[in-house]
Amino acid sequence: MSGNIGYIGITDKKWFEHNRDRNHETVVFWRRASRRINLSNGTYFFFLIKGERPRSIKGYGVVVEANRDKIRSLWEKFGDRVGCASLWDLIKLVGKEEEDEVWYYVLNDVKYCEIGVELDELPIDFSPNIQTGKRIDAANTLKLLELLQSC
């Protein structure tokens, strides 16, 4: 793993289900916010599904690109790997205009889990007040990867 840390990202349930149901191995995780999360290539990005109880991590991917682009361009480049079936669904979900820009992260080698790993099973302090996500150290990244291999 060469020291790569992980990031647990709060993930929209519809985005997750759309990509999981199509078994996309490459997906595009985008952010409404104008501020970038500094995730380097090789970072493990874990999916914590927003609003589900118990709070569970249900998959992950590896960051291979971080960039910013217009919503329309994002759709034209990646199609439904952005987690929506159409450009109009994407515009609606993002809540911006098609010419507005968003930050995005291309994730490869994506794995999905039905049950996942409950946050309570992990030695990670992840407050319910966190809005976007949290970095985790190499030891917790390895632990999560190990637990998710068996799901």
Number of C-alpha atoms within 10 A of each C-alpha: 10 6 11 17 20 26 22 20 21 18 20 16 15 14 22 22 15 17 22 20 9 11 14 18 15 20 26 24 23 22 17 15 12 10 9 15 16 7 18 15 15 19 20 30 27 28 26 26 24 18 12 9 8 11 16 21 25 22 25 25 22 23 25 17 15 19 11 16 15 15 23 18 16 23 23 11 10 14 18 22 22 26 27 21 15 13 19 14 13 23 18 13 15 17 11 14 14 18 12 15 19 20 20 21 24 20 23 20 14 20 20 24 17 11 12 21 20 14 16 12 8 13 9 13 10 15 9 7 7 10 10 14 19 18 19 19 13 16 12 16 22 17 12 21 15 11 12 20 12 8 14
